[in-house]
Amino acid sequence: MTDIVYLNGEFIAKEHAKISVLDRGFLFADGVYEVIPVYRKTPFRSKQHLTRLFDSLKKIDLPSPFDEQRWLDLIDEVVALNVEHLGENQSIYLQVTRGSEPYRQHQVMAKPKPSVLIMSSTLKDSAQTLTPQRATLMEDIRWLHCDIKSIALLANTLLINRAKAQGFDEAILYRDNELTEGASSNVFVVKSDKIYTPPKSQFILGGITRDLIIELCLQHGLEVYQQRIHIEELPEADEIWICSSTREISPIVAIDDKIIGSGEIGPLTTRISSALQDFKSQLL
Ligand SMILES: Cc1ncc(COP(=O)(O)O)c(C=O)c1O
């Protein structure tokens, strides 16, 4: 069975979905995106993801082509159309670009019609087992608006490819010697039973999983601080984990050649991860 995607008003087979070479997303990476996990056919934290989508769109001066309910309906439709072959756990990818114009030019001339793509893939419900990962520290070479979930991901892809080529699972990034985030994840650091993560700013994407983890830490009476973290503090951490919507929580047991804590999955990582699983199962 072939994947069905939504593209500009149509539900069509993925191999037939075509976009103009003049689309500003293709030419300039002029667009934004979201990735929403779907468990048992239900999009998880969809309102939060759509709020972030609206925020990203606003920050690039592009009105949303749909209201929240229309987005939710389209997402449900894509999930339903693919459920037989992708299963009930899916990862929805949606992107909005500024659309196409008659010829390539930086300046937007007319009022182009946004292009909208929604597609899905199978989601591995990975969090049942925590997999220890190794990260490498790299300078954050991205632009200064990382809070926008932009489709311009050249820096992120260069960083993760270079990390992977050296045998690491993730690149953990720093700017001016301060931790920002992972190439496609947020980072949490545990020291003496306190949990730290960099504050929201233009230097990081405000992760939906990051927000949920902070909520869960507070519910569980854990001390969590959103504050700047110097990279020299990282080797001294007891535990480090990264998080994202599709990977949930991944323990980082080493950064470059430095073992973090005991080198094993730490107790707070395990605790937060099970709190996240409990939270999910209560909703489903
Ligand atoms: C740069 C970056 N930071 C953080 C995240 C985590 O965000 P979320 O938890 O919303 O998936 C992602 C997810 O793709 C990301 O690309």
The ligand as a Tripos MOL2 file, in Angstrom:
@<TRIPOS>MOLECULE
LIG
   16    16     1     0     0
SMALL
NO_CHARGES

@<TRIPOS>ATOM
      1 C1         16.2170   21.8060   16.9810 C.3       1 LIG1
      2 C2         15.1720   21.0660   17.7330 C.ar      1 LIG1
      3 N1         15.0500   21.2760   19.0560 N.ar      1 LIG1
      4 C3         14.1240   20.6340   19.7950 C.ar      1 LIG1
      5 C4         13.2790   19.6990   19.2230 C.ar      1 LIG1
      6 C5         12.2720   18.9850   20.0760 C.3       1 LIG1
      7 O1         11.0030   19.5440   19.8780 O.3       1 LIG1
      8 P1          9.6770   18.6980   20.1150 P.3       1 LIG1
      9 O2          9.7500   18.1680   21.5070 O.co2     1 LIG1
     10 O3          8.5940   19.6600   19.9250 O.co2     1 LIG1
     11 O4          9.6820   17.5920   19.1050 O.co2     1 LIG1
     12 C6         13.3580   19.4490   17.8510 C.ar      1 LIG1
     13 C7         12.4530   18.5030   17.2280 C.2       1 LIG1
     14 O5         12.5470   18.1880   16.0720 O.2       1 LIG1
     15 C8         14.3150   20.1580   17.0840 C.ar      1 LIG1
     16 O6         14.4400   19.9560   15.7610 O.3       1 LIG1
@<TRIPOS>BOND
     1     1     2 1
     2     2     3 ar
     3     2    15 ar
     4     3     4 ar
     5     4     5 ar
     6     5     6 1
     7     5    12 ar
     8     6     7 1
     9     7     8 1
    10     8     9 2
    11     8    10 1
    12     8    11 1
    13    12    13 1
    14    12    15 ar
    15    13    14 2
    16    15    16 1
@<TRIPOS>SUBSTRUCTURE
     1 LIG1         1 GROUP 0 **** ****
